[in-house]
Amino acid sequence: MVPVFRPLLLSLACAMPFASAAPLTAFRDGEVFTYKVGFAIFAHAGDLTIAAHLDQGGGRDLVRITTDTRSNGIVRDFYEFDNKAEVVIDRPTSRLQSVRESGGDPKRPTDTEFVVDYARHTARFTDRVRPERSGELALPDGDPIDLISALVQTRTWNLKPGEKRDVVVQFGRDFYPLAIYADHYETVRTPLGKYQTLVLVPRMEKDPKGVFKKGGQIKVWISQGETNLPVKMQLKLKFGAATLLLSGYEGGTKK
């Protein structure tokens, strides 16, 4: 099986718009999203869990967002994948502070850190497994988006088909300037039930790279209603399609 979990994480990054320079209000303390990951003929190739917790210690008002991705069932017998990441966001400004990631698969382990210095307008990427990839990056115009915090923020948007927003996505040591289009409404079924959704499609319109350069297509389905949950995501590549379906949700508490 061709490893699909890392490009799938990138699909999460690329598929989710995010409003910067405003308080982060999308996450509730204790909110948890669980996704069932399907790939090609495997209906349940893995699971992805996203959890958010407020951290108000030390005079800071932060949101810590953790993700746990792992292969599952028969897929795990020949592709063992376990990946953990933690994103730290300054809640009053929605500004990304750091991203730490570790795990991966035994043949390609991951141990990286991405730390933003807004005063210097730079970010430091550290790769402890492949140190030659480490280095300092200049921040692009507009605050970059991490792959996780942008996921739920779409619930605060009110895009209609035909509308779009531009965004800069941070993934690993790279930045992806994207246009996020609201495409159409669609009814989808997930393990949690049937939802009326808005389909969002990100496009890299200038100098495509990553999955976009390879002809990949990404879509995300946002439920319409009070919660506006991201209930489905899909990444299509030449060697197959990966689909995430929301299989569990805990609402947490408002603060």
C-alpha positions in Angstrom: 0.0 0.0 0.0 1.3 3.4 -0.9 1.6 5.5 2.3 -1.4 7.9 2.2 -1.6 9.2 5.8 0.9 12.1 5.4 -0.7 13.5 2.2 -4.0 13.0 4.0 -2.8 15.2 6.8 -1.8 17.7 4.2 -5.3 17.6 2.7 -6.6 18.7 6.1 -4.3 21.6 6.1 -5.2 22.6 2.6 -8.9 22.1 2.8 -9.6 24.4 5.7 -9.9 28.2 5.6 -9.1 30.2 8.7 -9.8 33.8 9.8 -6.7 35.4 11.4 -6.2 38.5 13.5 -9.3 37.7 15.5 -10.0 35.7 18.7 -10.1 31.9 18.1 -13.6 31.0 19.0 -14.2 27.8 16.9 -12.9 25.3 19.5 -14.5 24.5 22.7 -12.5 23.3 25.7 -12.6 19.5 25.6 -14.0 19.2 22.1 -13.0 16.0 20.3 -13.5 14.9 16.7 -12.9 11.3 15.5 -12.6 10.4 11.8 -12.8 7.0 10.2 -10.2 6.9 7.4 -10.9 4.8 4.3 -8.5 4.3 1.4 -9.1 2.5 -1.9 -10.8 -0.9 -1.1 -10.2 -0.5 2.6 -13.3 1.0 4.3 -11.5 1.4 7.6 -7.8 1.9 7.0 -7.2 4.1 10.1 -8.5 6.6 12.5 -7.8 10.3 13.1 -8.6 12.0 16.5 -8.5 15.8 17.0 -8.9 17.2 20.6 -8.8 20.8 21.8 -8.0 22.1 25.3 -7.7 25.6 26.7 -4.5 26.4 28.6 -4.7 29.6 30.7 -1.7 29.1 32.9 1.3 31.3 33.2 -0.5 34.4 32.1 -1.2 33.1 28.6 -4.5 32.3 27.0 -3.7 29.4 24.7 -5.5 26.6 22.8 -3.7 23.3 22.5 -4.9 21.1 19.7 -3.7 17.5 19.5 -4.0 15.0 16.8 -3.5 11.2 16.9 -3.4 9.4 13.5 -3.0 5.6 13.3 -3.5 2.8 10.7 -6.0 0.2 11.6 -7.1 -3.4 11.0 -5.6 -5.4 8.1 -3.9 -2.2 6.8 -1.8 -2.0 10.0 -0.5 -5.5 9.3 1.6 -4.2 6.4 1.7 -0.4 7.0 2.1 0.5 10.7 1.5 4.2 11.1 1.3 6.2 14.4 1.6 9.9 14.4 1.0 12.5 17.1 1.0 16.3 16.8 0.4 19.3 19.1 -0.5 22.8 17.8 -0.4 25.8 20.1 -2.5 28.8 19.3 -2.7 32.2 21.0 -6.4 32.4 21.5 -6.9 36.3 21.6 -5.2 36.7 18.2 -5.7 33.3 16.6 -1.9 33.3 15.9 -0.1 30.1 15.5 2.7 29.7 18.1 4.2 26.2 17.4 3.6 22.8 15.9 5.3 19.7 17.1 4.9 16.3 15.4 6.4 12.9 16.1 5.8 9.3 15.0 5.1 8.3 11.4 6.0 4.8 10.3 9.1 2.7 11.2 10.7 3.3 7.7 10.1 7.0 7.8 9.9 8.3 11.3 9.0 12.0 12.1 10.3 14.3 14.8 9.8 18.0 13.9 9.1 21.3 15.4 7.8 24.6 13.9 8.1 27.7 16.0 6.9 31.2 14.9 8.7 34.4 15.8 6.3 37.2 14.8 8.7 40.0 16.0 11.3 38.8 13.5 8.7 37.8 10.9 10.3 34.3 10.7 9.7 30.7 11.7 12.2 28.1 12.7 11.6 24.5 11.4 13.6 21.8 13.2 13.8 18.2 11.9 15.6 16.0 14.4 15.5 12.9 12.1 16.7 14.6 9.0 18.6 17.7 10.3 19.6 18.8 6.8 15.9 19.9 6.3 16.0 22.2 9.3 16.2 25.9 8.7 14.6 29.4 9.1 11.7 30.6 6.9 10.4 34.0 6.2 6.7 34.4 7.1 4.5 35.1 4.1 2.0 38.0 4.1 -0.8 37.2 6.4 -0.6 34.8 9.4 0.0 31.2 8.3 -2.5 28.5 9.2 -1.6 25.3 10.9 -3.2 22.1 9.6 -5.4 21.5 12.6 -6.7 24.7 14.0 -8.2 25.7 10.7 -10.3 22.5 10.6 -13.1 23.7 12.8 -13.0 27.4 12.2 -15.1 27.0 9.1 -18.2 26.7 11.3 -18.0 30.5 11.9 -18.0 31.2 8.2 -21.1 31.8 6.1 -19.8 31.1 2.6 -22.3 30.5 -0.2 -21.7 28.5 -3.5 -19.6 30.7 -5.8 -17.9 32.6 -3.0 -14.2 32.1 -2.0 -11.6 33.2 0.5 -7.8 33.2 0.2 -5.6 31.6 2.9 -1.9 30.7 3.6 -1.5 27.1 5.0 1.6 26.0 6.9 2.5 22.3 6.6 5.9 21.0 7.7 8.5 23.5 6.4 6.4 24.9 3.6 3.6 27.4 3.0 0.7 26.9 0.6 -1.2 30.0 -0.7 -4.7 28.8 -1.5 -8.1 30.0 -2.8 -10.9 28.2 -1.0 -14.1 27.9 -3.1 -17.6 27.2 -1.8 -18.7 24.8 -4.6 -22.2 23.4 -3.9 -24.6 21.8 -1.4 -24.7 18.1 -1.0 -26.3 15.5 1.3 -23.8 13.0 2.8 -24.0 10.0 5.1 -21.4 9.4 7.9 -21.3 6.9 10.8 -23.0 9.6 12.8 -25.9 10.1 10.4 -27.0 12.1 7.4 -26.0 15.7 6.9 -26.8 18.6 4.5 -23.4 20.0 3.7 -21.5 22.7 1.9 -18.7 21.4 -0.2 -15.4 23.4 -0.1 -12.7 23.0 -2.7 -9.2 24.5 -2.3 -7.2 25.4 -5.3 -3.5 26.5 -5.6 -3.9 28.9 -8.5 -0.2 30.0 -8.7 2.9 27.8 -8.8 1.1 24.6 -7.6 3.2 22.3 -5.5 2.7 19.2 -3.3 -0.5 17.2 -4.1 -1.7 20.1 -6.3 1.3 19.8 -8.6 0.7 16.1 -8.9 -2.9 16.6 -10.0 -4.5 15.8 -6.7 -7.9 17.1 -5.7 -9.2 17.9 -2.2 -12.7 18.5 -0.9 -14.3 19.0 2.5 -17.9 18.8 3.4 -19.2 21.2 6.2 -22.5 20.4 7.8 -25.1 23.2 7.7 -26.8 24.1 11.0 -25.9 25.1 14.5 -22.6 23.2 14.8 -21.3 23.4 11.2 -19.1 20.3 11.6 -16.5 19.1 9.1 -18.2 15.7 8.5 -16.3 14.5 5.5 -13.0 15.1 3.7 -11.5 13.5 0.6 -8.1 13.5 -1.1 -7.9 12.1 -4.6 -4.5 11.1 -6.0 -3.5 9.1 -9.1 -3.0 5.9 -7.0 -6.4 6.1 -5.2 -8.7 8.2 -3.0 -8.7 8.6 0.8 -11.9 9.6 2.6 -12.4 10.7 6.2 -15.9 10.4 7.7 -16.8 11.8 11.1 -17.4 8.8 13.4 -17.3 10.4 16.8 -17.9 13.9 18.3 -17.7 15.3 21.8 -18.9 18.9 22.1 -16.9 20.1 25.0 -17.8 23.3 26.9 -18.1 26.9 25.9 -15.6 29.4 27.6 
